[in-house]
Amino acid sequence: MSAGATLAVRLFLSSAGEANDAVIVGDIRPAGLDGTEQHDILIPCGSSPEPTSYAVTPGRYLVTATLPSGLVLTENVTAVAGRRTAVDFVMTDSPYETHSWQYLMGNIEPGRVYHGPAPIPLAESVASRSMVAAAAGPDGVVPDTAVDLAALATWIGDAEPASCSFASVLALRQQASGQGVVQALARGEPQVLPAPDVRGGALAPLYRFGSHGPLHAPGGPVGERQFLVVEAAGSLRLVTLPLPWGAAEVEVLINLRQSPTGSAVAVTVRDPVAGAGLAYMSQGALDSAARLFAGLRADAEETPGAAPAHPLATAAACYVLLGTDRSPGETYWDAWLEALAEGSPRLSDGAILRAVRTLRRASAPPRLREARDRLIEAFERGVPLYTLGLAWLVDGLSAFPDDPECRRRLDEVRRLSWLADMREPFLILDLRQGST
């Protein structure tokens, strides 16, 4: 019998002297009829990641890495008996070194698009939700110097609870300016953020936030709901910030020129595991997302019934787990739903998840009534943090077409969903579309 072989898999990102650690999902498939097939392998990413080794039988293999954007990278390799064969994917062509995480997540184009000789094609349709802030010159190039980042983004660190209701958020469309939106939402002192370092690209400014608010800017009172109001070229966005997220930073990319997804604003969490999991979730790749969130299962089994240490991450995991649920009975994460709903009253996602779980398992009128009441309770807690929560609330309330209370609330939820960028994991609302 021949000795086994090993494939050591990793993905390189460009580095600007900062950590870029992440984990994505891939597959190992034999090139012929014989060989070892492994699905949903975990691939470490970073500026100098330590590879993860997978045992295979000797032979030729096709190794794939599925990026959160949906792009699939491939490498053909030969696994040699008794040897450890390196499988190195390379994604070092981010347009800016500081944007390598955004590039991995699929929110920005490769460097050749931004810095090559050909002009960047500008998004022209309303569906692209473009926030282009400058016109191209005669040569078709938009100069960085033409972009005005002054007062582009205003941080609301502590939103007034009443302002987060569906009716209040829908009413924000009537505000004449971004400042009006800020005043309608803020309970604490809002803060106009300074322009990010221009080395990161004036056409794709990147704002970063920590547990105490924006980095590289004075902090302020931090509440349970935080927002960013973005205004450029006549467009106005209300951006939900998933803060605090433990020790992880949150990035907000404002792509003033072109986005491969069509989203002008993208929010990502620089959590080594959950970061890519959230991106998979927003693309509908729930099985891939579930692979990354699987680590939370071990935590739940070690401390059954314990309250989630990180409610926002737990809510994301529950969306994925409930979306891929195939179990007929109780699961280890059912306790999470109850803990989220009861322990985080301003996180309406917990109430949405519990209501949807109740509805899906309802087989008798009493359980249907309970699901109906829980859906109404979820609505009353205000707009969710996750875009998927908005979609699930629409589905849940639609299950009661003859109930006037559900119909009234469904109308508001639907109207808000028309403003939402459904391609993003966190709720981003298009309050006003510019003329560009």
C-alpha angles and dihedrals in degrees: 000000000000121000118260126255134222133217115205107203130193142141124229122218127187115262135217095184092283136106115268099173115157140145126225134178130253145153140240115214128176116241091221138033094280128058144074119301119199124179130200096014116176116243119197116222131196147100091293107001123182106241122239114231125222124190116231138161115260116275144080120315142184110219117193132192116201110208121211088249090062093253112136122212119200136198127186111212140168117227110213122206112259094007138105107228118201118230106190122181115194128209102161097132098092109146090236128022091228090057100056092112090052090048092053090050091052099246099121137040124250120272096259090064093054099036105025126106094258119083118251112255109240122223109245106174125089089231089065089062090217120191096189106169101188138041122241119252126236090280091055093249123127108216118223090225091063092066117095111205095178111126090355095135132027120190121218105196097178118030122198106254094226091053091064095067118113093247093049094048092047089052090059088080087073092060113108096215145014089258089059090053091049093051092048092053108033124095094167127043111295119221130214104220121228117242113274121248107296090224085077091062126270091229092058108034114189121207121195130203135190135189091286099044136270118005119235090021134082113278128227143182109327120207136180094273122045128182140182120215111207122192126178137145092356093308123119127197131184108208124197113220116211095218139191099026100171110265094331122112123233122221127204115196117197106196106199095177117030138345123191089219096045091242112129092198125038128184120200134175115223092220108139092227109017094045094073091033090061091049092051089049093054090051092053093249092132096158091057090046090050090056090059096043091050090097090073089063091067090052091051093049092049093051107024115195094013119140113257112266092211110031096187093053091043091052090053091049090050092052089054095043094046090046091055098035115140099159119116097211144024118331134201090254097054087088089056091059092054093045092050094047095047101032100044107042094169092052098082090184089077091056091045092052093048092047094049091047090052092048094050092052096042112119101156135047095256092057091045090053090049091051091049092051092047092051090053090048090052091052092050091055090066139244115342126243094228124064089219088060090060091052093047092049089055091051093046097049090045088065089073104053094155095052110094093202091054093044092053093050092043090058092057094045091050093049090051091048089058088063095047127099098231091192092071126078094222125053112271116173126203100217095171132009116216126226095253 
